[in-house]
Amino acid sequence: MKSNDDFTGLLVMAILFLPPILTQIYFHISAKNIIQAYLQSKGITSIDIQREWFSFDRDTMTFTVEYTAADGNRQKNRCKLHQWWIFLDNEIFWIDPP
């Protein structure tokens, strides 16, 4: 019976921890797509977006964004996206708007 108990324990752990992990992955991918679409609409190219996993507020995600501006200069910026429970706002809060 020990193997059944181990399997049950692993199953319970997966049920408890998998949904929050998958939710964060979904938010991460969605936020990067929102940021990239915004920058591309401004004519910005060569976009590199990195999440700052340990720089967060209670309800925001922080990203470091490196890109080539329309004038050809390479720039680095930071931005935040508001995340509330299972929703992600499309509004981007820039440290220095591009």
Secondary structure, DSSP 8 states (H G I E B T S, - for coil): -HHHHHHHHHHHHHHHHHHHHHHHHHHHHHHHHHHHHHHHHTT-EEEEEEE-TT---TTEEEEEEEEE-TTS-EEEEEEEEEEETTEEEEEEEESS--
